[in-house]
């Protein structure tokens, strides 16, 4: 399981430093070079998709590393 989380840390994507909720839109904005508010609007619009938007957001939130490299799913598994 450690190799899975190490692979996630190897990706360029991190939660953005400009966070309102989970930092997903901020990280996507930083990665793509788009304005952070435009990305937040796009993420919000994705919630209009039945099930896909909210479920995808939660999955990304659980598996995306913070700026310091910690991953919420890994911390939760280590606390079991």
Phi and psi restraints in degrees (value plus and minus 20) as a CYANA .aco file:
   2 UNK   PHI     -82.6   -42.6
   2 UNK   PSI     -53.7   -13.7
   3 UNK   PHI     -88.4   -48.4
   3 UNK   PSI     -52.3   -12.3
   4 UNK   PHI     -82.0   -42.0
   4 UNK   PSI     -68.6   -28.6
   5 UNK   PHI     -89.2   -49.2
   5 UNK   PSI     -53.0   -13.0
   6 UNK   PHI     -84.8   -44.8
   6 UNK   PSI     -57.7   -17.7
   7 UNK   PHI     -84.1   -44.1
   7 UNK   PSI     -62.9   -22.9
   8 UNK   PHI     -81.2   -41.2
   8 UNK   PSI     -58.7   -18.7
   9 UNK   PHI     -88.0   -48.0
   9 UNK   PSI     -44.9    -4.9
  10 UNK   PHI     -91.6   -51.6
  10 UNK   PSI     -40.4    -0.4
  11 UNK   PHI     -91.4   -51.4
  11 UNK   PSI     135.2   175.2
  12 UNK   PHI     -92.2   -52.2
  12 UNK   PSI     -41.4    -1.4
  13 UNK   PHI     -96.1   -56.1
  13 UNK   PSI     110.7   150.7
  14 UNK   PHI    -155.7  -115.7
  14 UNK   PSI     138.9   178.9
  15 UNK   PHI     -84.2   -44.2
  15 UNK   PSI     117.8   157.8
  16 UNK   PHI     -90.5   -50.5
  16 UNK   PSI     131.0   171.0
  17 UNK   PHI     -91.1   -51.1
  17 UNK   PSI     -40.0     0.0
  18 UNK   PHI    -113.1   -73.1
  18 UNK   PSI      55.4    95.4
  19 UNK   PHI    -116.0   -76.0
  19 UNK   PSI     122.7   162.7
  20 UNK   PHI    -130.3   -90.3
  20 UNK   PSI     -66.4   -26.4
  21 UNK   PHI    -138.9   -98.9
  21 UNK   PSI    -102.8   -62.8
  22 UNK   PHI    -126.6   -86.6
  22 UNK   PSI     -29.6    10.4
  23 UNK   PHI      66.8   106.8
  23 UNK   PSI     -16.3    23.7
  24 UNK   PHI     -86.7   -46.7
  24 UNK   PSI     -69.0   -29.0
  25 UNK   PHI     -84.5   -44.5
  25 UNK   PSI     -58.4   -18.4
  26 UNK   PHI     -83.4   -43.4
  26 UNK   PSI     -59.9   -19.9
  27 UNK   PHI     -87.5   -47.5
  27 UNK   PSI     -61.2   -21.2
  28 UNK   PHI     -85.2   -45.2
  28 UNK   PSI     -58.8   -18.8
  29 UNK   PHI     -83.9   -43.9
  29 UNK   PSI     -63.0   -23.0
  30 UNK   PHI     -84.7   -44.7
  30 UNK   PSI     -60.1   -20.1
  31 UNK   PHI     -87.9   -47.9
  31 UNK   PSI     -61.3   -21.3
  32 UNK   PHI    -111.1   -71.1
  32 UNK   PSI     -37.3     2.7
  33 UNK   PHI      65.1   105.1
  33 UNK   PSI     -12.4    27.6
  34 UNK   PHI    -101.3   -61.3
  34 UNK   PSI     141.7   181.7
  35 UNK   PHI     -83.1   -43.1
  35 UNK   PSI     118.7   158.7
  36 UNK   PHI     -84.0   -44.0
  36 UNK   PSI     -55.6   -15.6
  37 UNK   PHI     -91.1   -51.1
  37 UNK   PSI     -55.0   -15.0
  38 UNK   PHI     -84.4   -44.4
  38 UNK   PSI     -63.1   -23.1
  39 UNK   PHI     -84.4   -44.4
  39 UNK   PSI     -59.9   -19.9
  40 UNK   PHI     -81.0   -41.0
  40 UNK   PSI     -59.9   -19.9
  41 UNK   PHI     -84.0   -44.0
  41 UNK   PSI     -63.1   -23.1
  42 UNK   PHI     -84.2   -44.2
  42 UNK   PSI     -60.6   -20.6
  43 UNK   PHI     -84.9   -44.9
  43 UNK   PSI     -62.3   -22.3
  44 UNK   PHI     -81.9   -41.9
  44 UNK   PSI     -61.5   -21.5
  45 UNK   PHI     -84.5   -44.5
  45 UNK   PSI     -50.1   -10.1
  46 UNK   PHI     -85.3   -45.3
  46 UNK   PSI     -41.5    -1.5
  47 UNK   PHI     -90.7   -50.7
  47 UNK   PSI     -33.9     6.1
  48 UNK   PHI     -93.1   -53.1
  48 UNK   PSI     -40.0     0.0
  49 UNK   PHI     -93.2   -53.2
  49 UNK   PSI     108.9   148.9
  50 UNK   PHI     -79.8   -39.8
  50 UNK   PSI     105.5   145.5
  51 UNK   PHI      44.6    84.6
  51 UNK   PSI     -65.5   -25.5
  52 UNK   PHI     -77.3   -37.3
  52 UNK   PSI     -68.9   -28.9
  53 UNK   PHI     -79.6   -39.6
  53 UNK   PSI     -78.5   -38.5
  54 UNK   PHI     -83.5   -43.5
  54 UNK   PSI     -60.8   -20.8
  55 UNK   PHI     -86.5   -46.5
  55 UNK   PSI     -64.0   -24.0
  56 UNK   PHI     -82.6   -42.6
  56 UNK   PSI     -59.7   -19.7
  57 UNK   PHI     -82.4   -42.4
  57 UNK   PSI     -65.2   -25.2
  58 UNK   PHI     -84.4   -44.4
  58 UNK   PSI     -63.0   -23.0
  59 UNK   PHI     -81.9   -41.9
  59 UNK   PSI     -65.9   -25.9
  60 UNK   PHI     -84.6   -44.6
  60 UNK   PSI     -59.7   -19.7
  61 UNK   PHI     -82.6   -42.6
  61 UNK   PSI     -59.4   -19.4
  62 UNK   PHI     -94.2   -54.2
  62 UNK   PSI     -51.1   -11.1
  63 UNK   PHI    -122.9   -82.9
  63 UNK   PSI     -26.0    14.0
  64 UNK   PHI    -108.6   -68.6
  64 UNK   PSI     110.0   150.0
  65 UNK   PHI     -88.0   -48.0
  65 UNK   PSI     126.4   166.4
  66 UNK   PHI     -93.7   -53.7
  66 UNK   PSI     155.9   195.9
  67 UNK   PHI     -79.6   -39.6
  67 UNK   PSI     -50.2   -10.2
  68 UNK   PHI    -106.6   -66.6
  68 UNK   PSI     -19.0    21.0
  69 UNK   PHI      74.0   114.0
  69 UNK   PSI     -25.1    14.9
  70 UNK   PHI     -98.2   -58.2
  70 UNK   PSI     126.7   166.7
  71 UNK   PHI    -140.8  -100.8
  71 UNK   PSI     107.3   147.3
  72 UNK   PHI     -76.2   -36.2
  72 UNK   PSI     -61.8   -21.8
  73 UNK   PHI     -83.7   -43.7
  73 UNK   PSI     -59.0   -19.0
  74 UNK   PHI     -85.7   -45.7
  74 UNK   PSI     -64.0   -24.0
  75 UNK   PHI     -82.2   -42.2
  75 UNK   PSI     -60.7   -20.7
  76 UNK   PHI     -84.9   -44.9
  76 UNK   PSI     -61.0   -21.0
  77 UNK   PHI     -87.6   -47.6
  77 UNK   PSI     -55.0   -15.0
  78 UNK   PHI     -90.4   -50.4
  78 UNK   PSI     -44.8    -4.8
  79 UNK   PHI    -104.5   -64.5
  79 UNK   PSI     -25.6    14.4
